[in-house]
Amino acid sequence: MRPVLLMQNDPYESFGVGPASIADAGLEVEVWRAIEAGPAPDLGDVSGVVLYGGSCNVDDLSGHPFLAGVRALTRDAVERGVPVLGICLGAQLLARALDRAVPPSPVREVGFEPIRPTSAASDDLLLSHLRDGDMAFQWHQDTVELPEGAVLLARGDRVPVQAFRVGDRAWGVQFHFEVDREEIDWWVDVYRDKGGDIAREWGKSESAVRDEAERYAADAEERGREIFRRFAKVVQEVAS
């Protein structure tokens, strides 16, 4: 079985619960550090693609030229039927690769917020285990327009699009289901160390984000592991 490609779009990325969960499902992973602007992998050498998050805007090609290659590979993967799973920026890249806009979100979200699965999620291969009000970690200031033919799988109380599916092999999830507690703490530390002020710039204090992580991260991690395990199963079924 060919490995699952994990695409790194930000230097502050540990891949969270993804690698171990995919390995537990019996698949190997390969990392493409897209941010280093190296050549894109051959899709014929991988069985699935996971697009991880990042702090840039999908249309900032001048500041982040590697995004052009990521968008091209994403579109190619969808067209070839390679299973794709986009997380936060990755979900936005999926939408943009399919010619949809990625406008500013109605609000900036950070920390844990409730998600509301739609009726379409009840039999979705990846997200049917999610329940109304599950708390999911957010850190984004942009949102997406749904690609043509996409199915909305989850809403938020303040941001309408939280998860969607394109066809039966491509998913975009706005919330960070992949993170573990350690990665959340790391991101908060990095943001502060780089001169950021979460309270002023995002409307929620650093201590509030950490307190929410203390309450909700463990359950969110397990839901994230299940999403990765289910994605691995889709990959295996497509490849068989």
C-alpha positions as CSV (number, residue, x, y, z in Angstrom):
1,M,0.0,0.0,0.0
2,R,1.4,3.4,-1.0
3,P,1.8,5.9,1.9
4,V,-0.5,8.8,2.8
5,L,1.0,12.1,2.0
6,L,1.0,14.7,4.9
7,M,1.5,18.2,3.4
8,Q,3.2,20.7,5.7
9,N,2.1,24.3,5.0
10,D,3.5,26.0,8.1
11,P,6.8,25.7,10.0
12,Y,4.9,25.4,13.3
13,E,3.2,22.1,12.5
14,S,3.7,18.8,14.5
15,F,1.0,16.9,12.6
16,G,-0.9,16.3,15.9
17,V,-2.7,12.9,16.2
18,G,-2.5,12.3,12.5
19,P,0.6,10.1,11.9
20,A,0.0,7.7,14.8
21,S,-3.7,7.3,13.9
22,I,-2.9,6.6,10.3
23,A,-0.2,4.1,11.4
24,D,-2.6,2.4,13.7
25,A,-4.9,1.9,10.7
26,G,-2.0,0.1,8.9
27,L,-0.7,2.7,6.6
28,E,2.6,4.5,6.3
29,V,2.9,8.3,6.0
30,E,5.2,10.5,3.9
31,V,5.7,14.2,4.6
32,W,6.0,16.8,1.9
33,R,7.4,20.0,3.4
34,A,5.6,22.2,0.9
35,I,6.8,25.3,2.7
36,E,10.4,24.5,1.6
37,A,9.3,24.8,-2.1
38,G,10.7,21.5,-3.1
39,P,9.3,19.5,-6.0
40,A,5.8,18.1,-5.5
41,P,5.5,14.4,-5.0
42,D,4.1,12.2,-7.8
43,L,0.5,11.4,-6.9
44,G,1.0,8.0,-8.3
45,D,3.3,7.3,-5.4
46,V,0.8,8.0,-2.7
47,S,-2.6,6.7,-1.7
48,G,-4.1,9.8,-0.1
49,V,-3.4,13.4,0.7
50,V,-3.8,15.3,4.0
51,L,-3.5,19.1,3.6
52,Y,-2.5,20.6,7.0
53,G,-3.1,24.1,8.2
54,G,-1.1,27.3,8.2
55,S,-1.2,31.0,9.1
56,C,-1.2,32.4,5.5
57,N,-4.0,33.3,3.2
58,V,-4.5,30.9,0.2
59,D,-4.2,33.8,-2.3
60,D,-1.0,35.3,-0.9
61,L,1.1,33.8,-3.7
62,S,3.6,36.6,-3.7
63,G,4.4,36.1,0.0
64,H,4.1,32.4,-0.1
65,P,4.8,31.2,-3.6
66,F,4.7,27.5,-2.6
67,L,0.9,27.8,-2.4
68,A,0.6,27.7,-6.2
69,G,2.1,24.2,-6.2
70,V,-0.1,23.1,-3.3
71,R,-3.2,24.3,-5.1
72,A,-2.2,22.5,-8.3
73,L,-1.5,19.3,-6.6
74,T,-4.8,19.5,-4.7
75,R,-6.8,20.0,-7.8
76,D,-5.0,17.2,-9.6
77,A,-5.7,14.8,-6.6
78,V,-9.4,15.6,-6.7
79,E,-9.6,15.1,-10.5
80,R,-7.7,11.8,-10.2
81,G,-9.9,10.5,-7.4
82,V,-7.1,10.4,-4.8
83,P,-8.7,10.8,-1.4
84,V,-8.1,14.3,0.1
85,L,-8.5,15.6,3.6
86,G,-8.0,19.4,4.1
87,I,-7.7,20.9,7.6
88,C,-8.2,24.6,8.2
89,L,-5.9,26.2,5.6
90,G,-6.1,22.8,3.9
91,A,-9.9,23.1,3.6
92,Q,-9.5,26.6,2.2
93,L,-6.9,25.3,-0.3
94,L,-9.3,22.6,-1.4
95,A,-12.0,25.1,-2.0
96,R,-9.6,27.5,-3.8
97,A,-8.2,24.7,-5.9
98,L,-11.8,24.1,-7.1
99,D,-12.2,27.7,-8.1
100,R,-14.1,29.0,-5.0
101,A,-13.3,32.1,-3.1
102,V,-11.8,32.2,0.4
103,P,-13.1,35.4,1.9
104,P,-12.6,36.8,5.4
105,S,-14.6,35.0,8.0
106,P,-17.5,36.8,9.6
107,V,-15.5,36.6,12.9
108,R,-12.1,35.5,13.9
109,E,-12.2,32.2,15.8
110,V,-9.7,31.0,18.3
111,G,-10.0,28.4,21.0
112,F,-12.8,25.8,21.4
113,E,-16.2,26.5,19.8
114,P,-19.2,24.2,19.3
115,I,-19.8,22.6,15.9
116,R,-23.2,21.6,14.5
117,P,-23.2,18.6,12.2
118,T,-25.8,18.7,9.4
119,S,-28.2,15.9,8.6
120,A,-25.8,15.0,5.7
121,A,-23.1,14.2,8.2
122,S,-25.2,11.3,9.7
123,D,-23.9,8.9,7.1
124,D,-20.7,10.5,6.1
125,L,-17.7,8.2,6.0
126,L,-15.5,10.5,8.1
127,L,-17.7,12.7,10.2
128,S,-20.8,10.6,11.2
129,H,-19.5,10.2,14.8
130,L,-19.6,13.9,15.5
131,R,-22.4,15.2,17.7
132,D,-24.2,18.5,18.0
133,G,-22.3,20.8,20.4
134,D,-19.0,18.9,20.2
135,M,-16.2,21.4,21.1
136,A,-13.6,21.8,18.4
137,F,-10.4,23.8,18.3
138,Q,-10.4,26.8,16.0
139,W,-7.8,29.3,14.8
140,H,-8.7,31.0,11.6
141,Q,-9.7,34.4,10.1
142,D,-10.9,33.2,6.7
143,T,-13.7,31.0,5.5
144,V,-14.7,29.3,2.3
145,E,-17.4,29.4,-0.4
146,L,-18.6,25.8,-1.0
147,P,-17.3,24.2,-4.2
148,E,-19.8,23.3,-6.8
149,G,-21.7,20.2,-5.8
150,A,-20.2,20.2,-2.3
151,V,-22.2,18.9,0.6
152,L,-22.2,20.9,3.8
153,L,-21.4,18.6,6.8
154,A,-21.0,20.9,9.7
155,R,-21.9,24.5,10.7
156,G,-20.7,26.7,13.5
157,D,-22.7,29.1,15.6
158,R,-20.7,32.1,14.1
159,V,-19.0,30.7,11.0
160,P,-21.4,28.9,8.6
161,V,-19.0,26.4,6.9
162,Q,-17.1,24.1,9.3
163,A,-16.9,21.0,7.2
164,F,-17.8,19.9,3.6
165,R,-17.4,17.0,1.2
166,V,-16.7,17.2,-2.5
167,G,-17.8,14.0,-4.3
168,D,-17.1,10.9,-2.2
169,R,-13.3,11.3,-1.8
170,A,-12.5,14.9,-0.7
171,W,-13.2,16.6,2.6
172,G,-12.5,20.0,3.9
173,V,-12.7,20.6,7.7
174,Q,-12.3,24.2,9.0
175,F,-11.7,23.3,12.6
176,H,-8.4,21.7,13.9
177,F,-9.4,18.2,14.7
178,E,-5.8,17.1,14.3
179,V,-4.3,19.0,17.2
180,D,-3.3,17.6,20.6
181,R,-3.0,19.5,23.8
182,E,0.8,19.9,23.4
183,E,0.4,21.5,19.9
184,I,-2.2,24.0,21.2
185,D,0.1,25.1,23.9
186,W,3.0,25.3,21.4
187,W,1.0,27.5,19.0
188,V,-0.1,29.8,21.9
189,D,3.6,30.1,23.0
190,V,4.8,30.8,19.5
191,Y,2.2,33.4,18.9
192,R,3.2,35.3,22.1
193,D,6.9,34.9,21.4
194,K,6.5,36.4,18.0
195,G,4.9,39.5,19.5
196,G,1.3,38.6,19.0
197,D,-1.5,39.4,21.5
198,I,-4.3,36.9,21.2
199,A,-6.7,38.8,23.4
200,R,-6.3,42.0,21.4
201,E,-6.1,40.5,18.0
202,W,-8.5,37.5,18.4
203,G,-10.8,38.4,21.2
204,K,-10.0,35.6,23.6
205,S,-7.2,35.7,26.2
206,E,-4.3,33.3,26.2
207,S,-5.4,31.9,29.6
208,A,-9.0,31.3,28.3
209,V,-7.6,29.3,25.3
210,R,-5.5,27.2,27.7
211,D,-8.4,26.7,30.1
212,E,-10.6,25.6,27.2
213,A,-7.9,23.2,26.1
214,E,-7.7,21.7,29.6
215,R,-11.5,21.0,29.5
216,Y,-12.0,19.9,25.9
217,A,-8.8,18.8,24.3
218,A,-8.8,15.1,25.4
219,D,-12.3,14.5,23.9
220,A,-11.4,16.5,20.7
221,E,-8.2,14.5,20.3
222,E,-10.2,11.2,20.3
223,R,-12.6,12.5,17.7
224,G,-9.7,13.6,15.6
225,R,-8.1,10.2,15.8
226,E,-11.3,8.6,14.6
227,I,-11.4,11.0,11.6
228,F,-7.9,9.9,10.6
229,R,-8.7,6.3,11.1
230,R,-11.8,6.6,8.9
231,F,-9.8,8.5,6.3
232,A,-7.3,5.7,6.3
233,K,-10.1,3.2,5.7
234,V,-11.3,5.2,2.7
235,V,-7.8,5.3,1.3
236,Q,-7.5,1.5,1.7
237,E,-10.8,0.8,0.0
238,V,-10.0,3.1,-2.9
239,A,-6.6,1.4,-3.4
240,S,-8.0,-2.1,-3.2
